Amino acid sequence: MTSIAVFCGANKGAHPWFADAAAELGKTLAQRGIRVVFGGGSVGLMGVLADAVLAHGGEITGIITHQLHGLELGHAGVKDMMHVETMSERRVLLLNGTDGVITLPGGYGSMDEHFEALTLAQLQQYRKPIGLLNVHGYYDPLLRMLDNMVDNGFLKPDNRHLCLDARDVTGLLEKMTAFEYKALKKWL
């Protein structure tokens, strides 16, 4: 993997371990020579991630809307910054040319981006690993919901496995490296 899209919150969350995980991810990706593509923000976990990548000499590309940049939320230290009109355009560019996706804890925006990637994977339009960094069990309820979708016939078991997860950075990167794309050609 040479480039990973990272989706994460514009807030730091209620516990310090979320920011710690974002910093560890940024440091690890920089040290492994993996370019980070992220939402371009200077606040929340986005800012922590970008600061860590930059502090460890990593490559990073930000993609931010004009609206968010106008609110002075763009990360000034990220020199490779793309400005777009819409969140839809941003989501497409965040995935473009990446070798995988990691979603840190976040809110609506992070979930929107994560499920866009999973939907594209199910449609065979994105064939790269998509992982949740399940910091302190943050995503446990979501993972149970995905299993519930399978149990109730709304998600095929083979496609459920498109969503990888691990509680630590190293474990998630190991799963992503070993990932083999096996989505069903027909998901209905």
Phi and psi restraints in degrees (value plus and minus 20) as a CYANA .aco file:
   2 THR   PHI    -134.1   -94.1
   2 THR   PSI     -35.0     5.0
   3 SER   PHI    -171.2  -131.2
   3 SER   PSI     108.7   148.7
   4 ILE   PHI    -149.2  -109.2
   4 ILE   PSI     112.7   152.7
   5 ALA   PHI    -101.3   -61.3
   5 ALA   PSI     112.7   152.7
   6 VAL   PHI    -139.2   -99.2
   6 VAL   PSI     102.0   142.0
   7 PHE   PHI    -124.5   -84.5
   7 PHE   PSI     114.9   154.9
   8 CYS   PHI    -183.4  -143.4
   8 CYS   PSI     148.4   188.4
   9 GLY   PHI     -89.6   -49.6
   9 GLY   PSI     129.8   169.8
  10 ALA   PHI    -106.0   -66.0
  10 ALA   PSI     -17.1    22.9
  11 ASN   PHI    -139.0   -99.0
  11 ASN   PSI     141.8   181.8
  12 LYS   PHI    -108.8   -68.8
  12 LYS   PSI     -30.2     9.8
  13 GLY   PHI      64.7   104.7
  13 GLY   PSI     155.5   195.5
  14 ALA   PHI    -107.1   -67.1
  14 ALA   PSI     -27.3    12.7
  15 HIS   PHI    -151.0  -111.0
  15 HIS   PSI     125.5   165.5
  16 PRO   PHI     -85.4   -45.4
  16 PRO   PSI     -41.2    -1.2
  17 TRP   PHI     -88.2   -48.2
  17 TRP   PSI     -40.7    -0.7
  18 PHE   PHI     -88.0   -48.0
  18 PHE   PSI     -67.1   -27.1
  19 ALA   PHI     -85.6   -45.6
  19 ALA   PSI     -57.3   -17.3
  20 ASP   PHI     -79.8   -39.8
  20 ASP   PSI     -62.2   -22.2
  21 ALA   PHI     -86.5   -46.5
  21 ALA   PSI     -60.3   -20.3
  22 ALA   PHI     -83.5   -43.5
  22 ALA   PSI     -61.8   -21.8
  23 ALA   PHI     -85.6   -45.6
  23 ALA   PSI     -62.1   -22.1
  24 GLU   PHI     -83.5   -43.5
  24 GLU   PSI     -61.8   -21.8
  25 LEU   PHI     -82.9   -42.9
  25 LEU   PSI     -67.2   -27.2
  26 GLY   PHI     -79.3   -39.3
  26 GLY   PSI     -65.8   -25.8
  27 LYS   PHI     -81.6   -41.6
  27 LYS   PSI     -67.2   -27.2
  28 THR   PHI     -82.9   -42.9
  28 THR   PSI     -65.8   -25.8
  29 LEU   PHI     -84.2   -44.2
  29 LEU   PSI     -60.8   -20.8
  30 ALA   PHI     -82.4   -42.4
  30 ALA   PSI     -65.9   -25.9
  31 GLN   PHI     -85.4   -45.4
  31 GLN   PSI     -47.9    -7.9
  32 ARG   PHI    -108.9   -68.9
  32 ARG   PSI     -19.0    21.0
  33 GLY   PHI      51.9    91.9
  33 GLY   PSI       7.9    47.9
  34 ILE   PHI    -119.6   -79.6
  34 ILE   PSI      99.5   139.5
  35 ARG   PHI     -88.3   -48.3
  35 ARG   PSI     117.9   157.9
  36 VAL   PHI    -121.7   -81.7
  36 VAL   PSI     112.8   152.8
  37 VAL   PHI    -135.4   -95.4
  37 VAL   PSI     104.5   144.5
  38 PHE   PHI    -163.8  -123.8
  38 PHE   PSI     159.3   199.3
  39 GLY   PHI     -92.4   -52.4
  39 GLY   PSI     -18.9    21.1
  40 GLY   PHI      63.2   103.2
  40 GLY   PSI     -18.7    21.3
  41 GLY   PHI    -102.1   -62.1
  41 GLY   PSI     136.2   176.2
  42 SER   PHI    -122.4   -82.4
  42 SER   PSI     -24.4    15.6
  43 VAL   PHI    -129.5   -89.5
  43 VAL   PSI     142.7   182.7
  44 GLY   PHI      40.8    80.8
  44 GLY   PSI    -172.4  -132.4
  45 LEU   PHI     -85.4   -45.4
  45 LEU   PSI     -47.7    -7.7
  46 MET   PHI     -79.9   -39.9
  46 MET   PSI     -66.5   -26.5
  47 GLY   PHI     -84.8   -44.8
  47 GLY   PSI     -62.1   -22.1
  48 VAL   PHI     -81.5   -41.5
  48 VAL   PSI     -66.2   -26.2
  49 LEU   PHI     -78.4   -38.4
  49 LEU   PSI     -71.5   -31.5
  50 ALA   PHI     -81.7   -41.7
  50 ALA   PSI     -63.6   -23.6
  51 ASP   PHI     -78.4   -38.4
  51 ASP   PSI     -62.4   -22.4
  52 ALA   PHI     -87.3   -47.3
  52 ALA   PSI     -62.4   -22.4
  53 VAL   PHI     -80.4   -40.4
  53 VAL   PSI     -68.1   -28.1
  54 LEU   PHI     -84.9   -44.9
  54 LEU   PSI     -60.4   -20.4
  55 ALA   PHI     -83.7   -43.7
  55 ALA   PSI     -44.6    -4.6
  56 HIS   PHI    -128.3   -88.3
  56 HIS   PSI      -0.3    39.7
  57 GLY   PHI      51.3    91.3
  57 GLY   PSI       2.4    42.4
  58 GLY   PHI    -104.0   -64.0
  58 GLY   PSI     146.2   186.2
  59 GLU   PHI    -112.6   -72.6
  59 GLU   PSI     119.2   159.2
  60 ILE   PHI    -167.6  -127.6
  60 ILE   PSI     118.5   158.5
  61 THR   PHI    -142.3  -102.3
  61 THR   PSI     109.8   149.8
  62 GLY   PHI    -126.5   -86.5
  62 GLY   PSI     125.3   165.3
  63 ILE   PHI    -150.5  -110.5
  63 ILE   PSI      94.0   134.0
  64 ILE   PHI    -153.6  -113.6
  64 ILE   PSI     128.4   168.4
  65 THR   PHI     -97.8   -57.8
  65 THR   PSI     135.9   175.9
  66 HIS   PHI     -78.4   -38.4
  66 HIS   PSI     -58.4   -18.4
  67 GLN   PHI     -79.8   -39.8
  67 GLN   PSI     -70.4   -30.4
  68 LEU   PHI     -86.7   -46.7
  68 LEU   PSI     -58.5   -18.5
  69 HIS   PHI     -83.6   -43.6
  69 HIS   PSI     -59.0   -19.0
  70 GLY   PHI     -83.8   -43.8
  70 GLY   PSI     -44.3    -4.3
  71 LEU   PHI    -104.6   -64.6
  71 LEU   PSI      -9.7    30.3
  72 GLU   PHI      42.6    82.6
  72 GLU   PSI      17.0    57.0
  73 LEU   PHI    -119.3   -79.3
  73 LEU   PSI     -27.7    12.3
  74 GLY   PHI     -89.2   -49.2
  74 GLY   PSI     124.4   164.4
  75 HIS   PHI     -98.7   -58.7
  75 HIS   PSI      94.2   134.2
  76 ALA   PHI     -85.8   -45.8
  76 ALA   PSI     -45.9    -5.9
  77 GLY   PHI    -101.1   -61.1
  77 GLY   PSI     -32.5     7.5
  78 VAL   PHI    -108.9   -68.9
  78 VAL   PSI      89.2   129.2
  79 LYS   PHI    -100.3   -60.3
  79 LYS   PSI     -48.6    -8.6
  80 ASP   PHI    -113.0   -73.0
  80 ASP   PSI      64.3   104.3
  81 MET   PHI    -141.9  -101.9
  81 MET   PSI     106.8   146.8
  82 MET   PHI    -125.4   -85.4
  82 MET   PSI     119.2   159.2
  83 HIS   PHI    -132.2   -92.2
  83 HIS   PSI     111.2   151.2
  84 VAL   PHI    -149.5  -109.5
  84 VAL   PSI     147.1   187.1
  85 GLU   PHI    -101.7   -61.7
  85 GLU   PSI     -63.9   -23.9
  86 THR   PHI    -144.1  -104.1
  86 THR   PSI     139.5   179.5
  87 MET   PHI     -86.1   -46.1
  87 MET   PSI     -52.2   -12.2
  88 SER   PHI     -82.9   -42.9
  88 SER   PSI     -64.6   -24.6
  89 GLU   PHI     -83.2   -43.2
  89 GLU   PSI     -60.6   -20.6
  90 ARG   PHI     -80.4   -40.4
  90 ARG   PSI     -65.8   -25.8
  91 ARG   PHI     -78.8   -38.8
  91 ARG   PSI     -62.7   -22.7
  92 VAL   PHI     -82.4   -42.4
  92 VAL   PSI     -66.0   -26.0
  93 LEU   PHI     -90.3   -50.3
  93 LEU   PSI     -49.8    -9.8
  94 LEU   PHI     -82.6   -42.6
  94 LEU   PSI     -52.5   -12.5
  95 LEU   PHI    -108.8   -68.8
  95 LEU   PSI     -44.1    -4.1
  96 ASN   PHI     -78.0   -38.0
  96 ASN   PSI      97.6   137.6
  97 GLY   PHI      57.6    97.6
  97 GLY   PSI     -11.7    28.3
  98 THR   PHI    -109.6   -69.6
  98 THR   PSI     140.2   180.2
  99 ASP   PHI    -121.4   -81.4
  99 ASP   PSI     -13.2    26.8
 100 GLY   PHI     146.6   186.6
 100 GLY   PSI     154.0   194.0
 101 VAL   PHI    -152.9  -112.9
 101 VAL   PSI     116.3   156.3
 102 ILE   PHI    -144.9  -104.9
 102 ILE   PSI     108.6   148.6
 103 THR   PHI    -131.5   -91.5
 103 THR   PSI      96.4   136.4
 104 LEU   PHI    -100.9   -60.9
 104 LEU   PSI     152.2   192.2
 105 PRO   PHI     -75.3   -35.3
 105 PRO   PSI     124.2   164.2
 106 GLY   PHI    -192.7  -152.7
 106 GLY   PSI    -189.1  -149.1
 107 GLY   PHI    -133.4   -93.4
 107 GLY   PSI    -162.1  -122.1
 108 TYR   PHI     -73.9   -33.9
 108 TYR   PSI     -67.0   -27.0
 109 GLY   PHI     -82.1   -42.1
 109 GLY   PSI     -64.0   -24.0
 110 SER   PHI     -84.0   -44.0
 110 SER   PSI     -60.7   -20.7
 111 MET   PHI     -87.5   -47.5
 111 MET   PSI     -59.6   -19.6
 112 ASP   PHI     -78.3   -38.3
 112 ASP   PSI     -67.7   -27.7
 113 GLU   PHI     -87.0   -47.0
 113 GLU   PSI     -62.7   -22.7
 114 HIS   PHI     -82.9   -42.9
 114 HIS   PSI     -66.2   -26.2
 115 PHE   PHI     -94.3   -54.3
 115 PHE   PSI     -45.5    -5.5
 116 GLU   PHI     -81.7   -41.7
 116 GLU   PSI     -66.5   -26.5
 117 ALA   PHI     -82.7   -42.7
 117 ALA   PSI     -63.6   -23.6
 118 LEU   PHI     -84.8   -44.8
 118 LEU   PSI     -59.2   -19.2
 119 THR   PHI     -83.3   -43.3
 119 THR   PSI     -63.6   -23.6
 120 LEU   PHI     -84.7   -44.7
 120 LEU   PSI     -55.6   -15.6
 121 ALA   PHI     -85.2   -45.2
 121 ALA   PSI     -63.6   -23.6
 122 GLN   PHI     -82.1   -42.1
 122 GLN   PSI     -54.1   -14.1
 123 LEU   PHI    -104.7   -64.7
 123 LEU   PSI     -15.3    24.7
 124 GLN   PHI      45.5    85.5
 124 GLN   PSI       8.8    48.8
 125 GLN   PHI    -123.5   -83.5
 125 GLN   PSI     -31.6     8.4
 126 TYR   PHI    -160.8  -120.8
 126 TYR   PSI      92.4   132.4
 127 ARG   PHI    -131.3   -91.3
 127 ARG   PSI      12.0    52.0
 128 LYS   PHI    -130.8   -90.8
 128 LYS   PSI     143.7   183.7
 129 PRO   PHI     -88.0   -48.0
 129 PRO   PSI     121.2   161.2
 130 ILE   PHI    -147.9  -107.9
 130 ILE   PSI      96.1   136.1
 131 GLY   PHI    -146.6  -106.6
 131 GLY   PSI     128.4   168.4
 132 LEU   PHI    -121.5   -81.5
 132 LEU   PSI     106.4   146.4
 133 LEU   PHI    -106.3   -66.3
 133 LEU   PSI      80.5   120.5
 134 ASN   PHI    -105.8   -65.8
 134 ASN   PSI      47.1    87.1
 135 VAL   PHI     -83.6   -43.6
 135 VAL   PSI     101.2   141.2
 136 HIS   PHI      30.0    70.0
 136 HIS   PSI      14.0    54.0
 137 GLY   PHI      55.0    95.0
 137 GLY   PSI      -3.6    36.4
 138 TYR   PHI     -72.1   -32.1
 138 TYR   PSI     -60.6   -20.6
 139 TYR   PHI    -113.5   -73.5
 139 TYR   PSI     -13.4    26.6
 140 ASP   PHI     -73.5   -33.5
 140 ASP   PSI     -67.7   -27.7
 141 PRO   PHI     -81.3   -41.3
 141 PRO   PSI     -57.2   -17.2
 142 LEU   PHI     -87.3   -47.3
 142 LEU   PSI     -61.3   -21.3
 143 LEU   PHI     -83.7   -43.7
 143 LEU   PSI     -58.1   -18.1
 144 ARG   PHI     -84.3   -44.3
 144 ARG   PSI     -57.3   -17.3
 145 MET   PHI     -85.1   -45.1
 145 MET   PSI     -60.4   -20.4
 146 LEU   PHI     -80.7   -40.7
 146 LEU   PSI     -62.7   -22.7
 147 ASP   PHI     -84.3   -44.3
 147 ASP   PSI     -56.6   -16.6
 148 ASN   PHI     -83.8   -43.8
 148 ASN   PSI     -56.6   -16.6
 149 MET   PHI     -81.6   -41.6
 149 MET   PSI     -60.8   -20.8
 150 VAL   PHI     -85.3   -45.3
 150 VAL   PSI     -69.4   -29.4
 151 ASP   PHI     -78.2   -38.2
 151 ASP   PSI     -51.0   -11.0
 152 ASN   PHI    -120.6   -80.6
 152 ASN   PSI     -10.0    30.0
 153 GLY   PHI      60.2   100.2
 153 GLY   PSI      -1.3    38.7
 154 PHE   PHI    -121.9   -81.9
 154 PHE   PSI     -27.9    12.1
 155 LEU   PHI    -165.0  -125.0
 155 LEU   PSI     109.4   149.4
 156 LYS   PHI     -93.2   -53.2
 156 LYS   PSI     120.5   160.5
 157 PRO   PHI     -74.7   -34.7
 157 PRO   PSI     -59.9   -19.9
 158 ASP   PHI     -81.9   -41.9
 158 ASP   PSI     -55.8   -15.8
 159 ASN   PHI    -101.6   -61.6
 159 ASN   PSI     -43.5    -3.5
 160 ARG   PHI     -78.9   -38.9
 160 ARG   PSI     -55.1   -15.1
 161 HIS   PHI     -94.5   -54.5
 161 HIS   PSI     -20.6    19.4
 162 LEU   PHI     -90.2   -50.2
 162 LEU   PSI     -41.2    -1.2
 163 CYS   PHI    -119.3   -79.3
 163 CYS   PSI      81.8   121.8
 164 LEU   PHI    -103.1   -63.1
 164 LEU   PSI     138.8   178.8
 165 ASP   PHI    -174.2  -134.2
 165 ASP   PSI     132.7   172.7
 166 ALA   PHI    -179.2  -139.2
 166 ALA   PSI     137.0   177.0
 167 ARG   PHI    -107.3   -67.3
 167 ARG   PSI     -30.6     9.4
 168 ASP   PHI    -156.9  -116.9
 168 ASP   PSI     139.7   179.7
 169 VAL   PHI     -80.7   -40.7
 169 VAL   PSI     -68.8   -28.8
 170 THR   PHI     -80.9   -40.9
 170 THR   PSI     -64.7   -24.7
 171 GLY   PHI     -82.8   -42.8
 171 GLY   PSI     -60.2   -20.2
 172 LEU   PHI     -88.1   -48.1
 172 LEU   PSI     -62.9   -22.9
 173 LEU   PHI     -84.3   -44.3
 173 LEU   PSI     -54.6   -14.6
 174 GLU   PHI     -83.9   -43.9
 174 GLU   PSI     -65.4   -25.4
 175 LYS   PHI     -82.7   -42.7
 175 LYS   PSI     -60.0   -20.0
 176 MET   PHI     -87.6   -47.6
 176 MET   PSI     -58.8   -18.8
 177 THR   PHI     -85.3   -45.3
 177 THR   PSI     -56.1   -16.1
 178 ALA   PHI    -104.9   -64.9
 178 ALA   PSI     -25.8    14.2
 179 PHE   PHI     -80.3   -40.3
 179 PHE   PSI     114.8   154.8
 180 GLU   PHI    -142.0  -102.0
 180 GLU   PSI     103.9   143.9
 181 TYR   PHI     -88.4   -48.4
 181 TYR   PSI     102.6   142.6
 182 LYS   PHI    -161.8  -121.8
 182 LYS   PSI      21.5    61.5
 183 ALA   PHI     -88.7   -48.7
 183 ALA   PSI     128.6   168.6
 184 LEU   PHI     -90.0   -50.0
 184 LEU   PSI     121.6   161.6
 185 LYS   PHI     -90.5   -50.5
 185 LYS   PSI     -46.6    -6.6
 186 LYS   PHI    -146.1  -106.1
 186 LYS   PSI      94.8   134.8
 187 TRP   PHI    -120.0   -80.0
 187 TRP   PSI     -22.4    17.6
